[in-house]
Amino acid sequence: MQSINSGDCPHCKGSGLRKLSDVECKDIPGWLPGYTFSEPCEYCVQARKDKQRAELQAISMLTNDEIQYRLSSIITNGRADTRKMVDACRGMVEKQSFLLTIWGSNGNAKSAALIATVNEFLERGIPAIYLPAYDLLNWLQDAFKSNGEIKSESMYERLERIKSVRMLAVDEFQAVKVTDWRLEQLRNLMDRRWRDGLAGLSFTLLAMNEDPASLEPRIWSRLRDGRNCLSGEPIILNEDTDMRPLLRRKA
């Protein structure tokens, strides 16, 4: 795909607008010969989407294999909880839920479901980011001083992007110990995501191994709020067995 700023686009010469031919214009009401109309260049629009997708995949640090994950590729045969998890993630893609938490035992595709959901949003042109919780908390720490002042402009910009991204998936949500300061920042982030979810402005998907009821009460209260999920079931438990042995490479 050609750069949209290089002037090399063969369809619009980098202007971002494609001039319609007379044949294309003739069905436009009020058109007369000699009049010209333009529309956004679909090739440049797609180039912008591709560039954004690549940037978000880089932030998510997805491997080449992970970029290919889709919900349809997760093994659900004979695995009732995994099927329920995949269906719940698919419901989020279809805008049936805006805040969803998945928890349960190790190795039953929770991380794969988060990554696949992010990929499905990106495939639809919706900005989405996948992050392990420890990366999220490290960025919180790197962006601010302990007194709340901005320490790093670049980290602050990245953090603001994460806070406001349309779809955010956070893995291993319980796996890091937090200081009082980090906990306060995490509360603020989850409150923002919860409120934006209620307004239908953002999607937040979390995965953890421990019961989310063990989380800090103000965070837990928001996660279990059924208003963010049309099914009224914002917490999904997956107790299926470890599926990694099923994924071993064949010689």
C-alpha positions as a printed NumPy array, in Angstrom:
array([[  0.   ,   0.   ,   0.   ],
       [  1.419,   3.399,  -0.96 ],
       [  2.012,   6.071,   1.667],
       [ -0.886,   8.481,   1.836],
       [  1.485,  11.433,   2.299],
       [  4.   ,  10.619,  -0.418],
       [  1.988,  11.793,  -3.418],
       [  2.59 ,   8.376,  -4.952],
       [ -0.961,   7.08 ,  -4.651],
       [ -1.91 ,   6.345,  -8.271],
       [ -5.572,   7.077,  -7.545],
       [ -5.413,  10.518,  -5.884],
       [ -1.746,  11.606,  -6.11 ],
       [ -1.648,  11.899,  -2.33 ],
       [ -4.512,  14.394,  -2.061],
       [ -6.745,  11.931,  -0.212],
       [ -9.59 ,  12.639,  -2.656],
       [-10.386,  10.678,  -5.803],
       [-12.015,  12.589,  -8.658],
       [-15.058,  10.788, -10.024],
       [-15.364,  10.123, -13.72 ],
       [-18.286,  11.429, -15.781],
       [-19.696,   7.891, -15.841],
       [-19.617,   7.755, -12.03 ],
       [-21.102,  11.259, -11.735],
       [-24.042,  10.852, -14.09 ],
       [-26.316,   9.316, -11.431],
       [-25.635,  12.102,  -8.902],
       [-28.731,  14.377,  -8.649],
       [-28.1  ,  17.766, -10.24 ],
       [-24.978,  16.706, -12.105],
       [-24.257,  18.426, -15.423],
       [-21.518,  17.633, -17.94 ],
       [-18.344,  19.468, -17.002],
       [-19.07 ,  19.353, -13.245],
       [-16.678,  17.243, -11.19 ],
       [-17.154,  15.532,  -7.854],
       [-14.659,  13.862,  -5.538],
       [-14.873,  11.284,  -2.777],
       [-12.399,  10.109,  -0.116],
       [ -9.817,   7.897,  -1.771],
       [-10.644,   4.372,  -0.616],
       [ -7.032,   3.301,  -1.101],
       [ -5.735,   6.043,   1.198],
       [ -8.474,   5.346,   3.74 ],
       [ -7.425,   1.682,   3.768],
       [ -3.758,   2.69 ,   4.039],
       [ -4.558,   4.754,   7.148],
       [ -6.414,   1.806,   8.664],
       [ -3.532,  -0.544,   7.885],
       [ -1.026,   1.876,   9.416],
       [ -3.128,   2.281,  12.57 ],
       [ -3.576,  -1.475,  12.87 ],
       [  0.188,  -2.018,  12.606],
       [  0.862,   0.648,  15.257],
       [ -1.642,  -0.875,  17.686],
       [ -0.313,  -4.381,  17.084],
       [  3.176,  -3.036,  17.846],
       [  1.966,  -1.52 ,  21.134],
       [  0.335,  -4.858,  21.952],
       [  3.63 ,  -6.627,  21.087],
       [  1.755,  -9.392,  19.277],
       [  3.822, -12.063,  17.571],
       [  3.254, -12.985,  13.931],
       [  1.332, -16.06 ,  15.075],
       [ -0.823, -14.056,  17.509],
       [ -1.799, -11.578,  14.807],
       [ -3.553, -14.49 ,  13.089],
       [ -5.687, -15.461,  16.127],
       [ -9.451, -15.344,  15.603],
       [-12.276, -16.481,  17.868],
       [-13.287, -19.106,  15.325],
       [ -9.866, -20.783,  15.667],
       [-10.184, -21.46 ,  19.431],
       [-10.93 , -25.121,  20.182],
       [-14.349, -25.41 ,  21.835],
       [-15.405, -28.984,  21.03 ],
       [-16.243, -30.736,  24.289],
       [-15.245, -27.616,  26.232],
       [-18.443, -25.968,  27.453],
       [-16.813, -23.172,  29.455],
       [-14.464, -22.279,  26.606],
       [-17.398, -22.149,  24.207],
       [-19.236, -19.84 ,  26.615],
       [-16.13 , -17.64 ,  26.856],
       [-15.752, -17.436,  23.082],
       [-19.459, -16.655,  22.674],
       [-19.151, -13.848,  25.248],
       [-16.149, -12.385,  23.398],
       [-18.02 , -12.639,  20.116],
       [-20.893, -10.787,  21.781],
       [-18.492,  -7.966,  22.623],
       [-17.357,  -7.777,  19.   ],
       [-21.04 ,  -7.531,  18.08 ],
       [-21.446,  -4.689,  20.612],
       [-23.534,  -6.742,  23.048],
       [-21.218,  -5.978,  25.985],
       [-18.793,  -3.223,  26.89 ],
       [-17.082,  -4.522,  30.047],
       [-16.381,  -8.233,  30.403],
       [-14.165, -10.217,  32.79 ],
       [-13.044, -13.81 ,  32.181],
       [-11.432, -15.815,  34.967],
       [-10.519, -19.399,  35.764],
       [ -7.794, -22.012,  35.672],
       [ -4.591, -21.827,  33.644],
       [ -4.2  , -22.85 ,  30.044],
       [ -7.805, -22.73 ,  28.839],
       [ -7.337, -20.103,  26.113],
       [ -8.242, -16.964,  28.069],
       [ -5.248, -15.091,  26.642],
       [ -5.965, -16.409,  23.15 ],
       [ -9.558, -15.197,  23.47 ],
       [ -8.386, -11.696,  24.426],
       [ -5.9  , -11.507,  21.558],
       [ -8.427, -12.922,  19.072],
       [-11.036, -10.378,  20.182],
       [ -8.559,  -7.532,  19.718],
       [ -7.737,  -8.841,  16.242],
       [-11.425,  -9.03 ,  15.344],
       [-11.929,  -5.404,  16.399],
       [ -8.879,  -4.33 ,  14.399],
       [-10.17 ,  -6.268,  11.406],
       [-13.317,  -4.145,  11.581],
       [-11.29 ,  -0.94 ,  11.687],
       [-11.897,  -0.322,  15.4  ],
       [ -8.782,   0.671,  17.404],
       [ -7.897,  -2.055,  19.918],
       [ -4.961,  -2.86 ,  22.216],
       [ -3.971,  -6.016,  24.118],
       [ -1.737,  -5.662,  27.196],
       [ -0.617,  -7.826,  30.101],
       [ -1.402,  -6.037,  33.359],
       [  2.253,  -5.67 ,  34.334],
       [  2.972,  -3.667,  31.16 ],
       [ -0.02 ,  -1.443,  31.851],
       [  1.109,  -0.785,  35.421],
       [  4.696,  -0.16 ,  34.325],
       [  3.465,   2.46 ,  31.881],
       [  1.423,   4.056,  34.647],
       [  4.566,   4.187,  36.755],
       [  6.743,   5.501,  33.936],
       [  4.312,   8.256,  32.94 ],
       [  3.914,   9.924,  36.343],
       [  5.933,  10.964,  39.346],
       [  4.667,   9.827,  42.736],
       [  3.091,  13.272,  43.286],
       [  1.004,  12.9  ,  40.128],
       [  3.092,  15.192,  37.905],
       [  3.891,  14.012,  34.384],
       [  7.355,  12.438,  34.316],
       [  7.558,  11.342,  30.69 ],
       [  5.602,  13.031,  27.912],
       [  5.994,  10.041,  25.582],
       [  4.819,   7.557,  28.212],
       [  1.964,   9.891,  29.175],
       [  0.84 ,  10.073,  25.548],
       [  0.977,   6.278,  25.306],
       [ -0.978,   5.952,  28.545],
       [ -3.626,   8.413,  27.362],
       [ -3.953,   6.401,  24.172],
       [ -4.488,   3.261,  26.241],
       [ -7.06 ,   4.98 ,  28.457],
       [ -9.079,   6.213,  25.505],
       [ -8.605,   3.41 ,  22.955],
       [-11.953,   2.105,  21.762],
       [-11.197,  -1.486,  22.77 ],
       [ -8.759,  -2.478,  25.541],
       [ -7.939,  -6.056,  26.59 ],
       [ -5.891,  -6.519,  29.783],
       [ -4.498,  -9.961,  30.565],
       [ -3.395, -11.407,  33.94 ],
       [ -5.26 ,  -8.635,  35.705],
       [ -4.576, -10.11 ,  39.139],
       [ -0.943, -11.088,  38.576],
       [  0.878,  -7.983,  39.814],
       [  1.307,  -6.457,  43.237],
       [  0.425,  -2.78 ,  43.328],
       [  1.467,   0.068,  45.571],
       [ -1.145,   2.451,  46.953],
       [ -0.202,   4.922,  44.227],
       [ -0.508,   2.363,  41.436],
       [ -3.82 ,   1.16 ,  42.857],
       [ -5.215,   4.684,  42.736],
       [ -4.165,   5.047,  39.096],
       [ -5.698,   1.673,  38.298],
       [ -8.96 ,   2.707,  39.981],
       [ -9.018,   5.864,  37.871],
       [ -8.398,   3.898,  34.683],
       [-11.095,   1.312,  35.402],
       [-13.576,   4.004,  36.43 ],
       [-12.962,   5.739,  33.094],
       [-13.403,   2.493,  31.146],
       [-16.537,   1.6  ,  33.137],
       [-18.168,   5.004,  32.558],
       [-17.265,   5.028,  28.865],
       [-18.651,   1.496,  28.592],
       [-21.978,   2.539,  30.097],
       [-22.127,   5.257,  27.455],
       [-21.333,   2.726,  24.705],
       [-18.068,   4.514,  23.913],
       [-15.523,   1.815,  24.765],
       [-15.029,  -1.924,  25.193],
       [-12.907,  -3.421,  28.003],
       [-12.045,  -7.116,  28.268],
       [-10.12 ,  -8.515,  31.252],
       [ -8.699, -11.967,  31.994],
       [ -7.439, -13.325,  35.315],
       [ -6.824, -16.604,  37.114],
       [ -8.237, -15.583,  40.497],
       [-11.823, -14.781,  41.414],
       [-12.379, -11.098,  40.521],
       [-14.345, -10.75 ,  43.76 ],
       [-10.901, -10.668,  45.422],
       [-10.063,  -7.383,  43.691],
       [-10.209,  -4.009,  45.394],
       [-13.914,  -3.33 ,  46.149],
       [-14.255,  -0.217,  43.978],
       [-12.868,  -2.073,  40.954],
       [-14.891,  -5.246,  41.64 ],
       [-18.077,  -3.208,  41.964],
       [-17.621,  -1.864,  38.441],
       [-16.668,  -5.193,  36.884],
       [-19.808,  -6.926,  38.113],
       [-22.149,  -4.125,  36.985],
       [-24.467,  -5.95 ,  34.582],
       [-25.532,  -2.741,  32.857],
       [-22.368,  -2.994,  30.757],
       [-23.477,  -6.345,  29.34 ],
       [-26.792,  -6.928,  27.576],
       [-26.823, -10.557,  28.727],
       [-26.525,  -9.326,  32.329],
       [-23.544, -11.665,  32.8  ],
       [-20.383,  -9.534,  32.921],
       [-18.263, -12.205,  34.697],
       [-17.439, -15.444,  32.838],
       [-15.875, -18.43 ,  34.627],
       [-13.816, -20.879,  32.554],
       [-12.847, -24.03 ,  34.452],
       [-11.975, -26.171,  31.435],
       [ -8.726, -28.129,  31.611],
       [ -5.38 , -27.022,  30.208],
       [ -5.66 , -27.088,  26.42 ],
       [ -1.966, -26.467,  25.656],
       [ -1.285, -30.198,  25.08 ],
       [ -3.873, -30.022,  22.28 ],
       [ -1.861, -27.311,  20.563],
       [  1.478, -29.142,  20.334],
       [  3.116, -28.84 ,  16.956],
       [  3.09 , -31.96 ,  14.822],
       [  6.426, -33.258,  13.578]])
